[in-house]
Amino acid sequence: MITAVDTNVLLDVLLPDPTFAAASQHQLDLALRQGGLLIGEVVYAELASRFPSQPALDGFLTDVHIRLELSRPPALHQAARAWQVYVAQRGRQIQCPRCGGRQTIACPNCGAPISPRQHILSDFMIGGHAVTQADRLLTRDLGYYRTYFAELTILSPT
């Protein structure tokens, strides 16, 4: 059983996050015992900002038994299709990362709707990578991935 790992779970352990560190570490350990752990280039790049050098990051990944597997064309195509759906339906609402619920927020001064861009293409690349190159994804962004990658099995430390 191959588990793709999202950046937020790894940062929970690295930083460590007082709320999620223990649960994220537990899920990583469990997933490793059940098979391999992998990340794609987007997660690698996001993690790189937390390390002083490439050898330091590569050493960390080796120590925790996570391999980097670059996205293949089917993963990128899957990401693009999900991105198209997101762009077509994002409207002026924001989406809860946990449950997927949507809400409109208005400016407290003038009442105009505020339309944040919550997700960028790299978020969809993580999902496309997990769908095509792993059996499941370990993440805290449940609502988002359930909405745009319904076929993806999701594990969460929450």
Secondary structure, 3 states (H helix, E strand, C coil): CCEEECHHHHHHHHCCCCCCHHHHHHHHHHHHHHCCEEECHHHHHHHHCCCCCHHHHHHHHHHCCEEECCCCHHHHHHHHHHHHHHHHHCCCEEECCCCCCEEEEECCCCCCEECCCCCCHHHHHHHHHHHHHCCEEECCCHHHHHHHCCCCCEECCC
